[in-house]
Each structure stands twice: as structure tokens, then as C-alpha cells.
Amino acid sequence: MTTPVALSSMPNLGGTPRADLLNLLVVDDERSVRDGCREVAQSLGFSTFVAEKAEHAYRVLEAQNIDVVLLDMRLPGGASGLEILQQIKSRKPDAEVIVITGYGTVQSAVHAMKLGAYDYVTKPFNLEELRLLLERVASHLKLASENRLLREKIKSKQGFGGIVGRSPEMEKLYRLIAKVSRSAHPVLVQGESGTGKELVARAIHFTGPFRDQPFIPVDCGSLVPTLIESELFGYVRGAFTGAVRSKEGLLTIAQGGTVFLDEIAELPVDLQSKLLRAIQEKEIRPVGSTKSMPINVRILAATNRDLEVAVQDGKFRKDLYFRLNVVTLKIPPLRERKQDIPLLVSHFLEKLARSSGVQRDISDEAMKLMLAHDWPGNVRELENCLERACALSSGPLMQVADLPTSIQNAQLHAAVGSLPANRIVSIAEMERQAILGTIDQLQGDKLMAAKLLGIGKTTLYRKLKEYASQD
């Protein structure tokens, strides 16, 4: 067995992708084959081990974390190549096995692939063929590792990239974030106010190859229209009154990184054309300058408005819309992923505990109300609600009374609002609908319904008994 090679000393021939941190085992009884395979593997960055017999290979597999095995199908000893393959896959299920077979035994190689082998090469093989195969398996393992990490993040409490949620809608969003983060093309993030569009943009940036470069958020809705151009593109000295020195624009400061244009629909139409040119030509012209400057930034944009409608109304340029809309990520509103509310509540309570030093929890009754609420302000409204409740709570357990009255009364309003609007309804019928509707909204919790309706539990049970007899 050879010692693992110092990967930093290995040449990277022809700019091929590195396989650093991957371990490869060559199992072959011919020294020339072992040496040739080891040389190619080491040139790609693999740490290499060799074994002449099956017994030697098993010892290496026990002692090392092997990622790839080059296995000769004909080894000295009693075991066949297929038996050794099955042993390897049972001991190291995640290891990829490439079988080496003679020209006349290709059928056995095909059988080996059915048993889990990644691919095969036939003797005699040239080293370039082996190099291409090892590059492919290294890329395959890297992608498998990234997908495994993504699944682990999705299963974790924190979700993905600081976004909290494990609902199917959010898992779909995480998969899209992981895909688009690896590229450099523009992405349009759409979602209602408070859904976390900037969090998604940050996740795209900080899980991608530009994570070590600047991330510059720009709120197009909060900037004064006359200042947006100079903020984005910069200006030269003397460009306007007060420009006593030149200033770099945000598109220049973010060189090599990402600019996040929040509420892009608020950008004035005349600046939309300049932004479009900057994206297409990859260059900008500072205010007051006669020279263009090259830029290398990724553009992420977000909006809570329907840009297609804005295009039809002439408020947003169609060509800019198509340029930004290479990929669109739609964030689901909180009302469409209510199963994430307990996770979000736990996350925000932990966050508040870190800042205040006081750990709080929430009662079952209060949680039921939060699950029933539609949250028109989405995650931002939920966080603000918990901040308020923590400020008003007198104990470690937040109760219904600590929640905003809009949430406390939501079920009663929903019950009354469900009454027909086109006919006169008696007060008794309104009372009946309010009681039954509130109980239904609270999933049968009669005590909680009595509290919300402001009546005693004895009165509630008496009313329910009357309704049952009337039915």
C-alpha cells in the first residue's frame, strides 16, 4: 500500500478538475497496471492506495475511507471479481467501483454494472481513457456530496441558508436555490411583502461560488429617484453640485459578487434602460463621465408586484423583464405553509432569548391561534407578533392574552364573516354560527372557543346541547 500523496504537490495537468480529498484504491495483481492507474489518479488529485489481492483490498477498505475502487475482475485466489465487487459494495455502499476486464469478458463487466459498478474499462486501456473516466466519477461524487448536504440542510430545523421551514413548498424552493446558486445568470425572486425575499437572495449568493465576494442589497423603493442612478453607477467629480470628489457606484463596489435589487418594480423607467444596458454589455458609465467601465457582477432582483402586469401597463420595460426573468423563484406566503409556523415560532423565540437573555415558550392555546391566523404580513408579521408578545408577557409562557387583538379575534371574525350576506339573519343564528364556526376553526377546542367568545364554558356546553337537539 502506498502512502497518501501530498495533494498540493500533484500537478493539475491541462487544467482538469481536481479530485482533492477523494481516496482511490487500485486492486490489480499486475504491477504495471497498478503503477499506471496510480500515476493518473495522483495527477488528478486522488490520494491513492494499491492492493494485489482481495484480502489486501479488504484491509484497506476497513482502514481508509475509500471513495473510488479500480477493481481487476481476475485476481489470484478463490474469489471471483463479482464476489469481490459485492463485498466492496456491502462494506462501502457509497464507494464507486470501476471494473477492469479483459477484451473477451465484457459480458462480465456488464453483469458487474448491474450489481452496482459505476463503469468499466477493458484491457489494454490507454491512460487518457482512464483519466476521462476518473474525472467523470470525481464530478459524480462531488455532485452526490452536494445533494447529500442539501438534503441534510433541508431536514435540519434551520432549513436552508438561514431560511426556516421544512414544508414541501420550501423543500422545492431549497432545491431551486441550490441549482441557481451554481450559475451567474440573473434571478428574479417573487413573493408577497414579508416572505423573506432578501433571505432567498442571500442564500443564492452565500451557497454559490461567489460566497467570498461582496453581497450588496439595494432597496429601489426607498432611494430617492434622483439619487438611484448615482448610487448604482457612481459619479465623477463635478458631475453635479456637491460632487466634490468621485464616488464608486454599488455595481462597481460589488465587483465579482452580487447586487440584490429589492423591489425592482419601483425603479424609474428611464433607469431601467440603463440597468438593462449594464446587464447586457457588462459595463457602466458613471454620472458625468464620458468613459464606460467594465463590471463583473451577478444581478438578483426581487418584487412583490406582478411584473407582467407592470409591463402591460407600460410601467416596466419588457426587455428588462425578460433579461431578469431567466429564472424565477416564487416564495410561498406563510398561509400556504402553515406547518412551518411552529418551527418559525421556535426560531424567533430562540433569537429573542439571545438578545434579551430571557427564554420564553408559547402555550398550546396561543399556538393554535397562530396556526389559524392567515398572516397577511407573512413571516415579518409573525416575528413582530412574537416580539410584541414577549414584551407584554409577564411570565416565561406566552398566553393568548399576550397576542395582538387582531389575532385573538380572528376566529370570531371568520365565523361571523361566513354568514350569508344576501339575507337577514337573526341574532340567535349569528350566535350559533359564531360558536360553531369558532369551534371548527380551533379544531374542536371548546375551552379555547369559550375564552375567545367571552362566554363561560358552562354556557358554551349548554348552547351546544341546544343546537344538537335542534338538529
Sequence and secondary structure as in RCSB ss.txt:
>XXXX:A:sequence
MTTPVALSSMPNLGGTPRADLLNLLVVDDERSVRDGCREVAQSLGFSTFVAEKAEHAYRVLEAQNIDVVLLDMRL
PGGASGLEILQQIKSRKPDAEVIVITGYGTVQSAVHAMKLGAYDYVTKPFNLEELRLLLERVASHLKLASENRLL
REKIKSKQGFGGIVGRSPEMEKLYRLIAKVSRSAHPVLVQGESGTGKELVARAIHFTGPFRDQPFIPVDCGSLVP
TLIESELFGYVRGAFTGAVRSKEGLLTIAQGGTVFLDEIAELPVDLQSKLLRAIQEKEIRPVGSTKSMPINVRIL
AATNRDLEVAVQDGKFRKDLYFRLNVVTLKIPPLRERKQDIPLLVSHFLEKLARSSGVQRDISDEAMKLMLAHDW
PGNVRELENCLERACALSSGPLMQVADLPTSIQNAQLHAAVGSLPANRIVSIAEMERQAILGTIDQLQGDKLMAA
KLLGIGKTTLYRKLKEYASQD
>XXXX:A:secstr
      GGGS  GGG    TT EEEEE S HHHHHHHHHHHHHTT EEEEESSHHHHHHHHHHS   EEEEES  
SSS  HHHHHHHHHHH TT EEEEEEEGGGHHHHHHHHHTT  EEEEES  HHHHHHHHHHHHHHHHHHHHHHHH
HHHHHSTT BTTB   SHHHHHHHHHHHHHTTS S EEEE  TTS HHHHHHHHHHTSTTTTS EEEEETTTS H
HHHHHHHHEE TTSSTT  S EE HHHHTTTSEEEEETGGGS HHHHHHHHHHHHHSEE  BT SS EE   EEE
EEESS HHHHHHTTSS HHHHHHHTTEEEE   GGG GGGHHHHHHHHHHHHHHHHS   EE HHHHHHHHH   
TTHHHHHHHHHHHHHHH SSSEE GGGS HHHHTHHHHHHHHTS SSS   HHHHHHHHHHHHHHHTTT HHHHH
HHHT  HHHHHHHHHHHHHH 
